[in-house]
Amino acid sequence: MKKYHAIVIHALAAAIFLFGLASGFSVAVRKPLWNDEIYSQVANIDGLSMSAIWRGGVQEGNNAPLFYALQKGLCSLLHYSAGDLWHKQPFEARIILRILPVMFMALGLAISFWAFARMYSIAIGAVAFLAALSTYLVWGYIAEARPYAMVFFGSVLQAAVLLRALRSKDTARGWGPVAAAHLFLAVTSPLSVIQVTSAGVALWGFGYRRLWPLLAMIALPLAVGLGYHQLYREHYHFYFASYGQPLELVKAAIPEGRLQFLIVLPFVLWAWARRSGEKVGMNVWLFLGWAWLTILGYGVLLGYLWLHRNDPAAGATFEVPNRYMMALAGVSSAAMAVLCAELVQRPKVVWLRVIVWSGILVLILPRVVKVFRWAATLN
């Protein structure tokens, strides 16, 4: 990569990070803390020691410790005590308690551009960034003092380092960051076992059999994630709201147009490559396989919850929320970027390439405008 090109990519990524910070704090100052944020801060951050947090003492469905430990450390560093947020909510609490989610969401947006711009082109980096930016969940939870922004960041990071490893010939250098990203996810959300398992299944299914890298990348993060999950024994009685049917929950993370794109375009790519005789790299199919296994894994989870759903009238108290699908925002944006990269390099005729790019922009840009307008109303 030429030095000037690398400088441009770094500068644009920095600009996206600053844009994410500005957007996140703009939402934070307008939006009061709500019950879940207050409960997390009072009961599981102020109310627990650091060692208790790391021992799995967080009393929430997500008892993975990283967010709570970082939030407690930040409050300690700033000498900030939230106090009784149930009855009094100081304005500065909206800012201080949301520093971490805003920062991690901004980092996730910046990395979505930076990684794909470096691996492909600035245009493909822009596709990854705009796809993430056009997702309701990204804006809905950019300034919420819960782990969801870290889940988005971890998912984008996992996609970037996994694709880099699949494209890299330096195995040791490639797989180490994947193991680190998986461990980050394991101590951020118990649902990350779906993404980690999907990576393992994709690699194994396509013939990857190296024992030690698989243990570091897959087995260790799974053991950590499942271990924390087993430490929390409370069982929730789930129900689905009338507006929150399973497909609607998925569409909050993967817009309908993007979902259709991810279903149809792999077949178009396969047919195009077969007709032209140009092969699609195994690393591309591996990456898309991981993405689709992850999406299907969350679909299976929703299907299980749907089959075992409860009736609110009979005492069910926990609604299945769309924020549980946050990982799919990062995964689907990355998969869309890879598909776009493969598609736009296929046509050898300029006008045909223009048609492909026009279709991609028509799919993304109106959605960005729509979601951005919605985000401006958040309070």
N, C-alpha and C positions, 0 to 999 in steps of 0.2 A: 504494500500500500504506500503510495506517495505521501511524503511528509505533509504537503499542503492539504491533501485530501483528508488525512488523519486529523489535522488541526480543525478543519471545517466540521468533521463529525463530532469531535470533542466539544467544540463551541456550541453546536446545535443541541447536543445532549445536555450541556450545562444550561442552555436557555430553556429547554423543556423542563428540567428540574426546577428552575426558578419559577417558571409558569405554574408547575404543580404546587409549589409552596404558596405562591400568591393565591391561587384558586382555592387551595385547601383552607388557608387561614381566613379567606373571605367567607367561606361557608361557616367556619368555626365561630366567628364573631357574631354571625346572625342566628346561629342555631343553639338553643339552650341544651344543656345536658339532659338526657332522658334517663328513664329508670334503669335500663341495663348498664349504661355507663356509670351511673351513680353506684349501683350495687357492686360492680366490679371494683371501683375505687375504694368504697367504704369497707366492704366485707373481705375482699381478696387481695387488696394491695395495702391499704392502711392497716387492715385488720390481721394481716399475717406477717410473720417474719420472713426474711429472704430464704432461710433454710426450709421453712415450711412450704413455701411456694415451690422450690425445686424438688421437694419430696412428694409433690403431687397433692398438696393440701388445698388447692383452689377448689372451691365448692361451686363449680359450674360445669355444664355439659362439656365444655372445652377446658380441661384442666391442664393442658400443655403449658409449661411454665414461662416460656420466654417473654411474652408480652408483659405479663404481670411483674416479672423480675426486672425487666428494663424500665417499666413505668415506676416501680418502687425506687430503683436506682436513680432515675431522673429527678423524682420528687426530693429524694435525699440530697442530691447534688445541688438542687436549687433551694434547698431548705424550705420546701413548700409543704404545708399540711392542708389538705382539702377541708377538713372539718366535717360538720354535719351538712352534707349537701342535700339531704332530704328536705330540710327546712329553710336553708339559706344557700343560695348559689351565687357566689361572687363572680363578677364578670371575668376576672383573670383566670378562673377555673376553666372557662371555655377554651382559653388559649393554651395554658400550661399542660392540661391533661390531654390535649390533642396534638401536642408537638410530635409525638412518635407516629401516630397514624398518618398525619399530613406528610411527614418526612418520608415514611416508607412508601406511601402511594406515589409521591413525587419521584422517588428513586425508581419505583417500578415502571413508571411512564418513561423516564429517561433511559433506563436500561433496555426497554422494549425497542426504542429507536436505536440506541448506540450499538447493541449487539448485532442487530440485523443489518444495520448500515455497514458495519465492519465486515460481516461475513458475506454480504451481497452487494448492496449499493445504498446510497442515501435515499433513493426512491423507495426501496423495499423497507428500509428503516422507517420511513414516513408512513408506509402502509401499516406496519406493526403498531406504531404509536397512535395513529388515527383510529385503528380498529379498537385499541384499548380505550381511547378517549371517547368512543361512541357507545360505551357500555354503561347502562344505568347503574349497575352496582358500584362501578368505580367512583361515580359522583355521589351516589347515595351514602357511601361509607368512607369518603375521603377524609372526613373530619369526625370520626366516631372513635371514642376512647375504648376500643375493643380490639381484638387481634386481627380483624378482617383485612385491614390494609397490609399487614405483614403477610397474610396468606396470599394476597395478590402479588406482592413483591417476591415472595418465595416461589410462586408459580412461574413468574416471568424469568426469574433467575434460573430455575430448574430447566425451563425450555431453552434458554440461551446456552447454558453450559452443556446440556445434553446434546444439542445440535452441534456445538463446537467439538465435543468429544467424538461424535459420530463422523465428523468431517476431518478429524485430526489423525495423522499417522503416528503421533507421539502418544502412545497409549497411557503411560504413567502420568504425563502432564494433562491429558484430557479427562481421565476418569476421577482424579482427585477432587476437582471442583464439583463434579456431580455428587460424589459422596458428601461433600460439605453442604451442598444445597439441600440434599435429602435430609441430612441431620437438622438443618435449620427448619425445614418443614415439619420434621418429627416433633420438635419441641415448640412448635407454633400452633399446630392443629392436629387432633387425632384423625381427622378425615384425610390428612395427607397420605395415609397408608394406601389410599386408592391410587394416587399419582405414582407413589414409589413402586407399588406392586405392578402397575401398568408398565413402568419402565423395565422392570425385571422380566415380565412376561414377553414384552416386545423383543428384548435382547435375547432371551432364551429361545423364543420361537424362531428367530432368524439365525440361530446357530451360534450365539455367543456363549462360550462355556468356560471362560477363565474364572476359576473358583475365588481367588482372593479379591479381585476387583468386585465380583458380584456380592461377596460377603460385606465388603466395605460400603458399596453403593446401595445395596438392597436389604440384606439381612439385618445389619446393625440399625439403620434408621427404622425398619419395621419393628424391631424388638423394642426400641425406645418409644415409638409412637403407641404401640399396643400396650406396652408396659404402663404408660401414664393412663391410658384409657381404662385399664383394669383396676387402677387405684381408685377410680370414682365409681361407686356402686349404686348411686341413686338412679332409678329408672323413671323416665318421663312417659307420660301418656300423651302421645302426639295426636294432633288433628290437623286437617287441611282446611284453610279458610275457603270460602266460596270463590274468592278472586285469586286463590293461590293453588290452583291445580298443578300437578307435577310439571307439565309442559310450560306453564306460565313461569314457574320458578326457574326453569332452565333458560327461558328466553330473557330473563333479567340479566343473565350473564353472557348468553350467546344470542344476539338478536336474530330474528327469524331469517333475514336475508343472509347473514353469515352462516347460520346453520345449514341452509340450503346450499350455499356455496361449498361448504365443507363436505356435504353429501355428494353433490354432483361432480365437482371439479376433479376429484381424484380419478374418476372414471374417464373424464375428458382427457386428463393428462396421460393416463395409461393408453387410451385409444390413439391419441396423437403421437405418442412415442412409438407405438407399435407400427403405425402407418408410415411414419417418417424413417423408422429404423434407428432413431436416436434413443439410447437407453436412458432411463431415469436412475440415478444413483441409488444404491441400496440404503445409503444413509437417509435419503429423503423418505423412502417407504418405511424405514424404521421409525423415523420421527413422527410421520403421520400415523403410523400404527400406535405409537405411544399416546398421541393426542386422542385418537378415537377410542382406545381402551380406557383412557381416563374419563372421557365423556360418557361412555357406556357404563363405566363403574359407578359414576354418580347417578346415572339413570337406574341402575339396579338398586342402589340405595333408596332412591325415591319410590321405586316400585315396591320395595319391601315395606317402607313406611306407609305407602298407600294401602297395601293389602292388610296391614295391621293397624290402620288408623282407628282412632276412637272418636266418640261423639262428644262434643263439648257439653251437651245437655246431660251426659252421663258422667261428667267429672273430668274430662280431658282438659288439661290446663296449658298445654304447650303447643303453640302453632308452629308448623314446619315453615321456617322463614326462607326467603330467597337468598339471604346472605350466606347460607350454607353452601351456595353454589359459586362463591367468589373465585375459587381456584379456576373455574372454567373460563372466566374472563381472560385470565392470562394465557391459559393453554390454547384457547380458540383463536386469540389474536395472533399468537406465534404460529399456529398451524396455517392460518390464513396468509401470513407473510411468506411462509415457505412455499405454499401453493402458488402464490402470485409470482414469486421469484422464478419458479420452474416454468410457469406459463408464459411469462413475458420474454423469456429467452428462447422459446421455441420458434415463433414465427420469424422467418428470414426476410419477409417482405415488410417494408416500413408501414404501409397502410394497415396491414393486418395487426401489427404490434400496436398501432394507435387505437385500433378497435378494442383490443384486449385491455389496454390501459384505461380507455374510456369507460368500459364496463366496470372495472374495479373502482374507479372514482365515483361513478354513479351509485354504486353499492354503498360506499363509505361516507362520502361527504354530506349528503342530505341527512344521514343518521347523526353525524357529528353535530350539525346545526340543531337538530331536534333535541338531542340530549343536552346540549349546551344551554338551550333556552329553558329546558326543564330545570337544570341545575341552578340557573339564576333565580329560581323561585324558592329554593330551599331555605327554610328558616325554622 
